[in-house]
Amino acid sequence: MYGANLVLVDQWFPSTKTCSNCGTKKEMPLSVRTFDCPACGISLDRDFNASLNILNWEPSAARGIAYLSWD
């Protein structure tokens, strides 16, 4: 009715461990709150980085996410 989209993310999708700028993945303990990319140098809040990864998700590039749309 409202043209809403629902993105379902698998709990193991590494959205906080993947750089939203260049796609580099790195291991991070939960106590680290800032994502500092060793490849491109970007520095973002861990949760903000994860939200950008989910927002910019490409169906062909990621696994563990379902995308539903109601028109």
Secondary structure, 3 states (H helix, E strand, C coil): CCCCEEEEECCCCCCCCECCCCCCECCCCCCCCEEECCCCCCEEEHHHHHHHHHHCCCCCCCCCEEEEECC
